[in-house]
Amino acid sequence: MFVEKRSEKRRKKKYDGSYTFWDLVFDILFWIPELIFLPFRLVFYLFRFLARSIFDGI
């Protein structure tokens, strides 16, 4: 009886949906490349927009 309750508590705790430390670590690891490439991507889109607006207007 106690073993069943203990395993049920563990299962509830495991699938509780709470945000753990490892969730934070993985979120940070996924966001680092995005933050590094974001400025380059913005500059690329800006130059592409300017080039298209200039050359399409000719």
C-alpha positions, 0 to 999 in steps of 0.5 A: 500500500505504501509502495503504491502511494509512493510511486504514485506521488513520484509519477505525479511529481514527474509529470506535474508540468513544473518548470525545472532547472534542466528546463531552464538550462535547455531553454538557454542552450536553444536561445544562445544561437538565436541571439548570436545570429539575430543581428546578422539576420536583421542586417541581411534582411535590411540590405535585401530589402534596400537592394530590392527596393532600389533595383525594382524601382529602376 
